[in-house]
């Protein structure tokens, strides 16, 4: 047990010592110690013991009482990060760099475990960049909300780090093209076996992304298309998603916006997934699946440097399924993804979020306070994947954050 706790420190010390013997290699240590206190007025769909909060759970009655109408509060320090940036001698005529980044957010209920966040090598030629390894999914993008919450704006904003091969080509002084082949690992699709990367492994093909981005002194604009295939059992399903974004920044002002049309983006911690569209005569053997469609958008504004204020607005709408859902034995629908509850046959119709925030930023310390109001509208699922007779539940979340940054 002691060895397991000391292992990260031993590895970092060993790596630093090894690099120090090579005069062409430079290593820079960075990270922060994060402490978060949060209060929720209601139980939520969440992970990492609540630091990644998505949306409030539906009404679940037990003896006439809603068991999800229970508040919670906690202080937790697992949102602590440690990283190493590496640069070394040129490789094949390209500048070579690398990154190893980890935190203590773990997996599932083991949220004290030291885990990998990013680990990649990067080669940069004059107009070409090649990245190999694990980093943020291209749908996460270069324009993301300014927020203290560890969810990074999810489920309105894609949130995913995965192993990938990514190529970026500069076309003009401001315009670039990127293409990536991505495989699932920590952030994986949902299915009959729960959340698992096995569905993409069985499909063989990686998640494919292409995009364009234009970057000037004050503006970043871009768009991308993502194509993914998974194989939950003997049948596979392909999905198509697209994103467009913009950011304006000048002096103390920053404005950002993003819109995502998504099919089966549960691997991105977003609403939606897929369902069974056809059964065999036995009503149990799956013959085909269909995607849930979802439209998500967010707008973010921030002002200030040392003292900063901002607001994040998010909206996510269920658009139903591409094809009609089929019923299995018992007359129920089968679907997989965030926002769907099989036992109650309920599904999220829409979500919206309002998050005002403020921060006080010093060279090595950051104090933050934000209030998150998130509403989820649930209804009974229909054959077209939409909800009828919706009702709303709300969660009031207060987050206080202190970071020691190095």
C-alpha positions in Angstrom: 0.0 0.0 0.0 2.8 2.4 0.9 4.6 1.5 -2.4 1.4 2.3 -4.4 1.2 5.7 -2.8 4.8 6.5 -3.4 4.9 5.1 -7.0 4.0 8.4 -8.7 6.7 10.3 -6.8 9.3 7.5 -7.6 8.4 7.6 -11.3 8.7 11.4 -11.5 12.0 11.4 -9.7 13.3 8.6 -12.0 12.2 10.4 -15.1 13.6 13.7 -14.0 16.9 12.1 -13.2 17.1 10.2 -16.5 16.3 13.4 -18.5 18.8 15.4 -16.6 21.6 13.2 -18.0 20.6 14.2 -21.5 21.5 17.8 -22.1 19.2 18.1 -25.1 16.1 17.3 -23.1 14.3 19.9 -21.0 11.7 19.1 -18.4 9.2 21.5 -16.9 7.0 20.5 -13.9 3.6 22.1 -13.5 0.2 21.6 -11.9 -1.9 22.7 -9.0 -3.3 21.7 -5.7 -7.1 22.0 -5.9 -9.6 22.1 -3.1 -13.3 22.2 -3.8 -16.3 22.7 -1.5 -19.7 22.2 -3.1 -23.4 22.1 -2.1 -26.1 20.5 -4.2 -29.8 20.9 -3.4 -30.6 17.6 -5.2 -29.0 14.3 -6.2 -27.3 14.4 -9.6 -25.9 12.3 -12.4 -22.3 12.7 -11.5 -18.8 11.1 -11.3 -15.6 11.4 -9.3 -17.6 11.8 -6.0 -19.5 14.7 -7.4 -16.8 17.1 -8.7 -18.0 16.3 -12.2 -21.7 17.1 -12.0 -23.9 16.7 -15.1 -27.6 17.2 -14.4 -30.2 16.5 -11.6 -31.8 13.0 -11.4 -35.5 12.5 -12.1 -38.2 12.0 -9.5 -38.0 8.5 -8.0 -40.8 7.8 -5.5 -40.3 5.5 -2.6 -43.2 5.3 -0.2 -44.5 8.5 -1.6 -41.2 10.4 -1.1 -38.8 11.5 -3.9 -35.6 9.8 -2.9 -33.5 12.1 -5.1 -34.8 15.2 -3.4 -31.9 15.0 -0.9 -29.2 17.8 -0.6 -25.5 17.0 -0.2 -22.3 18.9 0.7 -18.7 17.9 0.6 -15.1 19.2 0.5 -12.7 17.2 -1.7 -9.2 17.6 -2.9 -8.9 15.0 -5.7 -9.1 17.8 -8.3 -5.3 18.1 -7.9 -3.1 17.9 -11.0 0.6 17.1 -11.8 2.2 17.3 -15.2 5.5 17.3 -17.0 6.2 19.1 -20.3 9.2 17.7 -22.2 11.2 19.0 -25.1 14.1 17.2 -26.7 16.3 17.1 -29.8 14.7 17.3 -33.3 13.3 14.1 -34.7 13.1 13.6 -38.5 13.7 17.3 -38.9 10.8 18.2 -36.6 10.7 19.9 -33.2 9.9 17.2 -30.6 7.9 17.7 -27.5 5.9 15.5 -25.1 3.5 15.7 -22.2 2.7 13.5 -19.2 -0.2 14.7 -17.0 -2.1 13.0 -14.2 -4.5 13.7 -11.4 -6.0 12.0 -8.4 -9.6 11.6 -9.8 -9.3 7.9 -10.4 -12.2 5.8 -11.7 -15.7 5.1 -10.5 -15.8 5.1 -6.7 -12.0 4.8 -6.5 -11.5 8.5 -6.9 -8.3 8.7 -4.8 -6.3 6.9 -7.4 -3.5 8.5 -9.4 -4.6 8.3 -13.1 -3.4 9.4 -16.5 -4.9 12.5 -18.1 -2.7 13.2 -21.0 0.4 11.3 -22.4 1.6 12.1 -25.9 4.5 13.0 -28.1 4.3 15.8 -30.7 6.4 16.5 -33.8 6.2 20.0 -35.4 7.6 20.7 -38.8 7.2 24.1 -40.6 3.5 23.7 -41.4 2.7 20.2 -40.1 2.0 18.9 -36.6 1.7 15.2 -35.7 0.4 14.2 -32.3 0.5 10.6 -31.1 -1.0 9.6 -27.7 -3.8 10.6 -25.3 -5.1 14.1 -25.1 -8.4 16.0 -25.4 -10.8 14.7 -28.1 -11.0 17.0 -31.1 -14.7 17.7 -30.3 -13.5 19.2 -27.0 -11.7 21.7 -29.1 -9.7 24.9 -28.5 -12.7 26.9 -27.4 -14.1 25.8 -24.0 -16.1 27.5 -21.2 -14.3 29.4 -18.5 -15.6 27.7 -15.4 -14.4 26.4 -12.0 -16.4 23.2 -12.2 -14.3 20.2 -13.1 -17.0 19.2 -15.7 -15.7 21.8 -18.1 -19.3 22.7 -19.1 -20.5 19.1 -19.7 -23.0 17.9 -20.7 -23.4 21.0 -22.9 -19.7 20.9 -23.9 -18.0 17.7 -25.1 -15.7 16.3 -22.4 -13.4 13.4 -23.4 -9.6 12.5 -23.4 -8.7 9.6 -25.5 -5.7 7.9 -27.3 -5.4 9.3 -30.8 -3.3 10.0 -33.9 -3.9 13.7 -34.9 -2.5 15.6 -37.9 -2.7 19.4 -38.1 -1.8 21.2 -41.4 -1.3 25.0 -41.7 -3.0 26.2 -44.9 -2.6 30.0 -44.5 -1.1 32.2 -41.8 -4.4 31.9 -39.9 -6.2 28.8 -41.3 -5.5 25.2 -40.4 -6.9 21.8 -41.2 -6.9 18.9 -38.7 -7.7 15.2 -39.0 -7.7 12.6 -36.2 -8.3 8.9 -35.6 -9.4 8.3 -32.0 -10.0 5.2 -29.9 -12.0 5.1 -26.6 -10.4 4.4 -23.3 -11.4 6.2 -20.1 -14.3 8.0 -21.7 -16.3 5.3 -23.5 -19.7 4.6 -25.0 -22.6 3.1 -23.1 -24.2 -0.2 -24.0 -25.5 -3.6 -22.9 -22.3 -4.1 -20.8 -22.4 -0.6 -19.3 -19.8 2.0 -20.0 -17.1 0.2 -21.9 -14.4 0.7 -24.6 -15.1 -2.8 -25.9 -17.8 -1.6 -28.3 -15.3 0.4 -30.3 -12.7 -2.3 -30.1 -15.2 -4.8 -31.6 -16.0 -2.4 -34.4 -12.3 -2.2 -35.3 -12.6 1.3 -36.9 -11.5 4.3 -34.9 -13.6 7.5 -34.3 -12.7 9.8 -37.2 -12.6 13.6 -37.1 -11.9 16.4 -39.6 -12.0 20.1 -38.9 -11.0 23.6 -40.0 -10.0 26.4 -37.6 -9.1 30.1 -38.3 -7.2 32.0 -35.6 -6.4 35.7 -35.6 -5.3 38.2 -32.9 -8.8 38.4 -31.4 -10.9 35.7 -33.0 -10.9 31.9 -33.1 -13.6 30.3 -35.3 -13.9 26.7 -36.4 -16.0 23.7 -37.3 -15.6 19.9 -37.4 -17.3 16.7 -38.2 -17.0 13.4 -36.3 -17.9 9.9 -37.5 -17.9 7.0 -35.1 -18.8 3.3 -35.3 -19.3 0.9 -32.3 -20.4 -2.7 -32.1 -22.5 -3.3 -28.9 -23.0 -7.0 -29.8 -23.3 -8.7 -33.2 -24.7 -5.5 -34.8 -22.9 -2.2 -35.2 -24.1 1.3 -35.4 -22.5 4.4 -36.9 -23.1 8.0 -35.9 -22.3 11.5 -37.3 -21.8 14.6 -35.2 -20.8 18.2 -36.0 -19.6 21.2 -34.0 -19.1 24.9 -34.7 -17.5 27.4 -32.3 -16.2 31.0 -32.0 -14.2 33.0 -29.5 -13.5 36.7 -29.3 -10.9 38.1 -26.8 -9.5 41.6 -26.4 -8.0 43.2 -23.3 -10.1 42.1 -20.4 -13.1 40.8 -22.4 -13.7 37.2 -23.6 -16.8 36.0 -25.4 -17.2 32.3 -26.4 -19.9 30.2 -28.0 -20.3 26.6 -29.3 -23.0 24.5 -30.9 -22.9 20.7 -31.2 -25.3 18.4 -33.2 -24.6 15.0 -31.8 -25.6 11.4 -32.4 -24.6 8.9 -29.7 -22.2 11.2 -27.8 -22.4 9.4 -24.4 -18.6 9.0 -24.6 -18.4 12.8 -24.5 -20.5 12.9 -21.2 -23.3 14.5 -23.3 -27.0 13.6 -23.5 -28.2 10.9 -25.9 -27.0 7.5 -27.1 -28.7 4.9 -29.2 -31.6 2.4 -28.9 -32.9 -0.8 -30.5 -34.8 -0.2 -33.7 -35.6 -3.8 -34.7 -35.8 -7.2 -33.0 -36.0 -10.7 -34.4 -39.2 -12.6 -33.9 -38.2 -13.7 -30.4 -38.3 -10.0 -29.3 -34.8 -10.3 -27.7 -32.3 -10.7 -30.5 -31.3 -7.3 -31.8 -31.3 -6.8 -35.5 -30.5 -3.0 -35.7 -29.9 0.1 -33.7 -30.8 3.8 -34.2 -29.1 7.0 -32.9 -30.6 9.5 -30.6 -30.1 13.1 -31.9 -29.3 16.0 -29.7 -28.5 19.7 -30.1 -26.4 21.4 -27.5 -25.2 24.9 -27.3 -23.5 27.2 -24.8 -22.5 30.9 -24.5 -19.8 32.1 -22.1 -18.7 35.7 -21.2 -15.9 36.7 -18.9 -14.4 40.1 -17.9 -11.4 40.9 -15.9 -7.9 39.6 -15.1 -6.9 39.8 -11.4 -10.6 40.0 -10.5 -12.8 38.3 -13.0 -16.5 37.8 -13.4 -18.4 35.7 -15.9 -21.5 33.8 -16.8 -22.1 30.5 -18.7 -25.5 29.7 -20.3 -26.2 26.2 -21.6 -29.0 24.5 -23.4 -29.4 20.9 -24.6 -32.4 19.5 -26.5 -33.3 15.9 -27.2 -34.3 15.7 -30.9 -35.5 12.1 -30.8 -34.2 9.1 -32.8 -33.3 8.7 -36.5 -35.5 5.6 -36.8 -38.4 4.4 -34.7 -37.6 2.5 -31.5 -38.8 -1.1 -31.2 -40.3 -2.7 -28.1 -38.9 -5.8 -26.5 -40.7 -8.4 -24.4 -42.8 -6.5 -21.8 -43.5 -3.7 -24.3 -40.6 -1.6 -23.2 -37.9 0.2 -25.2 -34.2 -0.5 -24.9 -31.8 2.4 -25.1 -28.3 3.3 -23.8 -26.9 6.7 -23.0 -27.1 9.6 -20.5 -30.6 10.9 -19.8 -32.4 7.6 -20.3 -33.9 5.5 -17.5 -34.8 2.0 -18.5 -36.9 0.9 -15.5 -39.0 4.0 -15.4 -39.0 4.4 -19.3 -38.2 8.1 -18.8 -35.9 10.3 -20.9 -34.6 13.8 -20.7 -36.4 16.2 -23.0 -34.1 19.2 -22.4 -31.6 20.7 -20.1 -30.6 24.3 -19.4 -28.0 25.8 -17.1 -27.1 29.3 -15.8 -23.8 29.7 -14.0 -22.6 33.2 -12.8 -19.1 33.1 -11.3 -16.3 35.3 -9.9 -12.7 34.7 -9.2 -9.7 36.5 -7.5 -6.4 35.6 -9.3 -3.0 36.0 -7.8 0.3 34.7 -9.3 0.1 31.3 -7.6 -3.3 31.2 -6.0 -6.8 31.4 -7.4 -10.0 31.8 -5.4 -13.3 31.0 -7.2 -17.0 31.1 -6.4 -19.8 30.0 -8.7 -23.5 29.3 -8.5 -24.9 26.7 -10.9 -28.6 26.4 -11.6 -29.4 23.4 -13.8 -32.9 22.3 -14.8 -33.7 18.8 -16.3 -37.0 18.1 -18.0 -38.0 14.4 -18.0 -40.9 12.7 -19.7 -42.1 9.2 -20.8 -40.2 7.9 -23.8 -42.0 7.4 -27.1 -41.2 5.3 -30.2 -39.6 8.4 -31.9 -37.3 8.9 -28.9 -39.0 12.0 -27.7 -40.6 12.6 -24.3 -44.2 13.3 -23.5 -45.8 14.8 -20.4 -42.5 16.4 -19.3 -41.9 17.7 -15.8 -38.9 19.6 -14.5 -36.4 19.1 -11.6 -33.9 21.7 -10.5 -30.5 21.6 -8.8 -28.9 24.6 -7.0 -25.2 24.1 -6.8 -22.7 26.3 -5.0 -19.0 25.7 -5.6 -16.1 27.4 -3.8 -12.7 26.6 -5.1 -9.1 27.3 -4.0 -6.1 26.4 -6.2 -2.4 26.7 -5.4 -0.8 26.8 -8.9 2.8 26.0 -9.6 
